[in-house]
Amino acid sequence: MTNQEKIKGAIRCPVCKKEKVIAYEGASGKASVRCHKCGRYLLVDWDKMTAQENEACKGAYKMVVNN
């Protein structure tokens, strides 16, 4: 990633409405992101530019690393 990449937009945390996640052009799919302000986990949809509160997926890192 370079500083020259264009920003697609910002997605606001639906829980605290204070923190924003920045989306860059070319970003697609979904990702789990933790809000730095309220600490809640969010499911961010880069295509729809939306976020919704989500639960932490315990052990997800181990599932990915071990496969």
C-alpha positions in Angstrom: 0.0 0.0 0.0 1.3 3.4 -0.9 0.2 6.9 0.0 -1.0 7.3 -3.5 -3.9 4.9 -3.1 -7.3 6.7 -3.3 -9.7 6.5 -0.4 -13.1 5.0 -1.3 -14.7 6.3 1.9 -15.1 6.0 5.6 -17.3 3.6 7.5 -18.5 4.8 10.9 -18.8 2.4 13.9 -22.6 1.7 14.3 -22.2 1.3 18.1 -20.4 4.4 19.3 -20.7 6.4 16.1 -17.3 8.0 16.8 -14.6 5.8 15.2 -14.2 5.4 11.5 -12.7 2.7 9.3 -11.1 3.9 6.1 -11.7 2.0 2.9 -9.4 2.2 -0.1 -10.4 1.8 -3.7 -10.1 -1.8 -4.8 -11.0 -3.1 -1.3 -13.7 -5.7 -1.5 -15.2 -8.5 0.7 -15.7 -8.5 4.4 -13.4 -8.2 7.4 -13.7 -8.3 11.2 -12.5 -5.1 12.7 -12.3 -4.0 16.4 -13.4 -0.4 17.1 -10.6 1.5 18.9 -13.1 3.7 20.8 -15.7 1.3 22.2 -13.8 -2.0 21.8 -16.7 -3.8 20.0 -16.1 -6.1 17.0 -17.6 -5.0 13.7 -18.2 -6.9 10.5 -17.2 -4.5 7.8 -18.5 -5.0 4.3 -16.1 -3.1 1.9 -18.4 -3.6 -1.1 -21.6 -2.1 0.5 -19.6 0.3 2.7 -21.4 -0.8 5.9 -20.6 -2.1 9.3 -22.6 -4.1 11.8 -21.8 -5.2 15.3 -20.4 -8.7 15.5 -19.2 -11.2 18.1 -15.5 -12.1 18.4 -14.8 -15.4 16.7 -12.7 -17.3 19.2 -10.0 -19.4 17.8 -10.2 -18.0 14.2 -6.5 -17.2 14.1 -5.7 -20.8 14.9 -8.0 -22.1 12.2 -6.3 -20.0 9.5 -2.7 -20.6 10.7 -3.1 -24.4 11.0 -4.5 -24.9 7.5 
